[in-house]
């Protein structure tokens, strides 16, 4: 019997354990309700809402959760794991057959944890490398990511794994040749945009797009 396993986007359960965020270095544990977050900071985050070029509207709220402790240049924790990120949808274009590709963008404006808060200006910069067909990747806080720092555009893919689960014997001729076969389908793209208010956007040319909840992304602050 052959079975098909479809893998869409990697969920937070695949993230490596990054330690207990309750134990923070001084940069993340200073008293006060606000602090400065450095520019060019890369923030791995899990999207907590589903966004769609068909249903979302400009100004709709966007929520994410920080996926791993984020460190500054000196190695101190600037943003702890599980911090809450909020922002809004900044661009939505619905798909029109033979006329218009679907597009969607959002920005992240604030991060909060315990009694701390900071203003951000962060856009989507990448995704878990296994949710793309990228040949190259980089390590972002212990997570292998494909980013727009390596490529100007990323293919976001779904992967189908065909698993042969037949039971046979050596004499049947196939027992020693069973293997899984995977196929990748590009379902949308992440592109750089020459617009300081948007910076990057998701695009799909053959239908409306959806960015699902629990999708692991990489954000870039202040760039």
Backbone torsions as a table, in degrees:
resi	resn	phi	psi	omega
1	UNK	NA	136.4	179.2
2	UNK	-104.5	137.9	178.7
3	UNK	-123.6	152.5	-179.5
4	UNK	-117.8	125.6	178.2
5	UNK	-111.9	122.0	179.6
6	UNK	-103.8	125.9	178.7
7	UNK	-111.3	116.5	179.6
8	UNK	-88.2	-88.9	-179.3
9	UNK	-119.1	149.4	-178.9
10	UNK	-75.2	134.5	-178.3
11	UNK	-94.7	173.0	-176.2
12	UNK	-65.1	-19.0	-179.3
13	UNK	-65.8	-18.3	-179.3
14	UNK	-88.2	-3.7	-177.1
15	UNK	-74.3	144.1	175.9
16	UNK	-71.0	148.8	176.0
17	UNK	-66.5	126.9	-174.9
18	UNK	-109.9	13.3	177.5
19	UNK	97.7	169.3	-177.7
20	UNK	-84.3	119.9	-177.1
21	UNK	-73.1	-8.9	178.5
22	UNK	-69.4	-23.9	179.2
23	UNK	-99.3	99.4	-173.6
24	UNK	-112.9	154.2	173.6
25	UNK	-77.9	165.5	-172.7
26	UNK	-53.1	-35.0	-176.2
27	UNK	-62.1	-29.2	-177.6
28	UNK	-99.4	-3.4	-174.8
29	UNK	-119.5	11.0	177.8
30	UNK	-64.3	145.3	178.5
31	UNK	-70.4	156.9	178.8
32	UNK	120.5	159.0	-174.1
33	UNK	-93.8	-7.0	-177.0
34	UNK	-146.2	149.7	176.4
35	UNK	-152.7	166.0	-176.4
36	UNK	-90.8	134.3	175.7
37	UNK	-106.2	127.3	-177.3
38	UNK	-61.0	151.1	171.7
39	UNK	-72.6	163.8	-179.6
40	UNK	63.0	19.2	179.8
41	UNK	-82.3	130.8	178.7
42	UNK	-96.8	126.7	-171.9
43	UNK	-124.0	108.6	173.4
44	UNK	-73.7	132.2	-173.9
45	UNK	-147.1	149.6	178.2
46	UNK	-104.3	122.2	178.4
47	UNK	-67.3	131.2	-176.6
48	UNK	-107.9	5.3	174.4
49	UNK	-133.7	159.9	175.0
50	UNK	-97.7	131.1	-179.9
51	UNK	-113.3	144.5	-175.4
52	UNK	-144.1	138.1	176.1
53	UNK	-69.9	-16.4	-179.9
54	UNK	-89.3	-33.5	-172.9
55	UNK	-113.8	-28.8	-177.5
56	UNK	-71.4	155.7	178.1
57	UNK	-129.9	153.1	176.3
58	UNK	-57.8	132.1	-178.2
59	UNK	95.7	-11.2	177.1
60	UNK	-60.0	140.4	-179.8
61	UNK	-69.9	147.6	177.3
62	UNK	-125.8	133.0	180.0
63	UNK	-124.7	139.1	177.0
64	UNK	-140.3	166.9	175.8
65	UNK	-126.9	132.2	179.7
66	UNK	-64.6	130.4	-170.7
67	UNK	-90.6	-17.0	-179.2
68	UNK	-158.6	154.7	175.6
69	UNK	-54.0	132.6	-179.5
70	UNK	-104.7	123.5	-173.8
71	UNK	-103.6	146.3	173.3
72	UNK	-82.9	-177.8	-177.2
73	UNK	-62.4	-28.4	-179.1
74	UNK	-89.5	3.8	176.9
75	UNK	91.8	-5.6	178.7
76	UNK	-79.6	154.6	179.7
77	UNK	-78.0	119.0	179.7
78	UNK	-91.6	-41.7	177.1
79	UNK	-131.5	125.3	-178.4
80	UNK	-81.8	156.4	173.2
81	UNK	-56.6	145.2	180.0
82	UNK	77.9	0.9	173.9
83	UNK	-60.2	151.0	-176.6
84	UNK	-95.0	132.5	178.2
85	UNK	-114.0	139.0	177.6
86	UNK	-134.1	149.1	179.1
87	UNK	-163.5	-155.8	-179.1
88	UNK	-152.4	155.9	175.1
89	UNK	-69.4	132.0	-177.4
90	UNK	-112.4	-15.5	178.0
91	UNK	-154.2	134.9	174.5
92	UNK	-140.5	125.5	174.7
93	UNK	-130.0	121.8	-179.5
94	UNK	-79.4	150.3	179.2
95	UNK	-71.4	136.5	171.7
96	UNK	-129.1	118.8	-174.9
97	UNK	-55.5	129.5	178.4
98	UNK	63.4	9.1	-178.5
99	UNK	-128.9	-44.6	-169.2
100	UNK	-146.6	127.6	173.8
101	UNK	-73.5	153.2	175.0
102	UNK	-79.0	141.0	-179.9
103	UNK	-141.2	148.7	177.4
104	UNK	-155.6	136.3	177.8
105	UNK	-141.4	153.3	173.1
106	UNK	-146.6	159.5	176.8
107	UNK	-124.1	151.2	178.8
108	UNK	-108.7	126.5	-168.5
109	UNK	-113.7	-14.0	-173.3
110	UNK	-153.7	146.7	173.2
111	UNK	-130.0	140.6	-178.5
112	UNK	-139.8	143.8	170.5
113	UNK	-159.5	137.6	-176.8
114	UNK	47.1	-121.7	-179.7
115	UNK	-102.6	24.5	-179.4
116	UNK	-110.7	152.4	174.9
117	UNK	-155.6	150.4	178.1
118	UNK	-150.8	150.2	176.8
119	UNK	-87.4	138.3	178.8
120	UNK	-123.7	164.0	168.6
121	UNK	-140.2	72.2	-168.7
122	UNK	-113.6	140.9	176.9
123	UNK	-123.2	167.6	179.6
124	UNK	-71.1	128.7	-174.3
125	UNK	-118.5	-16.1	-178.1
126	UNK	-179.9	-172.1	-178.6
127	UNK	-151.4	166.1	173.8
128	UNK	-51.4	131.4	-174.4
129	UNK	-59.3	-29.0	-178.8
130	UNK	-76.4	-10.3	174.1
131	UNK	-93.5	8.6	178.7
132	UNK	-129.6	175.2	173.5
133	UNK	-105.2	21.9	-178.4
134	UNK	-64.4	139.7	176.9
135	UNK	-85.8	-23.0	-179.0
136	UNK	-120.0	155.5	177.8
137	UNK	-152.5	176.2	176.4
138	UNK	-139.2	158.1	-177.4
139	UNK	-89.1	120.6	177.6
140	UNK	-119.6	103.8	-178.9
141	UNK	51.7	45.3	176.8
142	UNK	84.4	0.1	-178.6
143	UNK	-109.5	129.0	177.3
144	UNK	-76.5	116.2	-174.1
145	UNK	-125.9	148.1	167.7
146	UNK	-98.5	127.6	-173.3
147	UNK	-129.3	163.9	176.9
148	UNK	-76.2	-2.5	172.2
149	UNK	-76.1	-22.3	178.7
150	UNK	-96.6	-43.6	-179.2
151	UNK	-127.2	150.1	178.7
152	UNK	-79.1	-13.9	178.3
153	UNK	-148.5	143.6	178.7
154	UNK	-121.1	136.1	172.6
155	UNK	-87.5	120.8	174.6
156	UNK	-93.1	127.8	-170.8
157	UNK	-125.1	157.4	163.4
158	UNK	-108.6	148.2	-176.6
159	UNK	-121.5	127.6	174.1
160	UNK	-104.4	127.3	177.8
161	UNK	-110.3	119.1	178.0
162	UNK	-94.2	113.3	-177.4
163	UNK	-108.4	123.0	177.5
164	UNK	-88.0	112.5	-176.3
165	UNK	-108.9	18.2	178.9
166	UNK	-64.5	147.8	177.8
167	UNK	-107.3	127.4	-179.6
168	UNK	-148.3	-179.2	178.3
169	UNK	-116.2	170.4	-179.1
170	UNK	-58.5	-34.4	-178.0
171	UNK	-73.0	-15.4	-178.7
172	UNK	-76.2	-15.5	174.1
173	UNK	93.4	-7.6	-179.0
174	UNK	-130.3	-5.4	-174.3
175	UNK	-60.5	-32.2	-176.8
176	UNK	-94.4	5.3	-177.8
177	UNK	-116.6	9.4	-179.2
178	UNK	-68.2	135.4	178.7
179	UNK	-158.6	160.9	175.5
180	UNK	-89.1	142.7	176.4
181	UNK	-123.4	132.0	-177.9
182	UNK	-116.7	146.7	177.7
183	UNK	-130.9	134.9	179.8
184	UNK	-108.4	135.7	176.7
185	UNK	-120.2	125.2	177.7
186	UNK	-74.1	122.3	-177.7
187	UNK	-108.4	-17.7	173.3
188	UNK	-172.0	174.6	-178.3
189	UNK	-125.1	153.4	168.9
190	UNK	-114.5	118.8	-174.1
191	UNK	-121.6	148.5	167.2
192	UNK	-69.8	146.9	178.1
193	UNK	-128.6	132.3	179.8
194	UNK	-81.9	64.5	-178.7
195	UNK	-150.3	117.8	-173.5
196	UNK	-65.7	-19.6	-179.8
197	UNK	-87.2	-19.4	-177.0
198	UNK	-113.8	-51.0	175.0
199	UNK	73.0	-47.1	177.4
200	UNK	-150.7	157.3	-179.4
201	UNK	-152.8	155.4	171.5
202	UNK	-88.3	145.0	-179.1
203	UNK	-143.8	145.5	173.3
204	UNK	-140.7	132.1	-173.0
205	UNK	-98.2	-7.4	-175.6
206	UNK	-123.2	22.5	179.0
207	UNK	158.9	172.7	176.1
208	UNK	-67.6	150.1	-177.1
209	UNK	-109.3	158.6	176.6
210	UNK	-138.5	129.4	174.8
211	UNK	-105.3	108.4	-167.5
212	UNK	-82.3	154.1	171.3
213	UNK	-58.3	145.1	-178.4
214	UNK	78.4	9.6	174.8
215	UNK	-74.7	130.0	-179.1
216	UNK	-88.0	117.6	-177.5
217	UNK	-118.6	166.3	169.6
218	UNK	-119.2	127.9	177.7
219	UNK	-102.8	151.0	175.0
220	UNK	-122.3	121.4	-177.1
221	UNK	-87.5	133.3	169.2
222	UNK	68.4	30.6	178.5
223	UNK	-146.9	NA	NA
